[in-house]
């Protein structure tokens, strides 16, 4: 984004962007679990080096102290976007997020 404080540094050091991102679901860990369970194309996993799209409930089992340290809640989801069709992945995420 043009508003990113270190945009110039990013452009100087990077040739592109990663397909790894995180977001928190509104609600609690049950809402996060409902989203993950509703995904069809994203598989649960944490080996970000592959070609497939993966999802990980990042802080689901973390202690309250760890969640506070990382400034996130138990509803944090990490995803890795693989080589599947972009529109299909977007639709999969959309329908899963509509479940909450």
Order of alpha helices (4+ residues) and beta strands (2+ residues): alpha-beta-alpha-beta-beta-alpha-beta-alpha
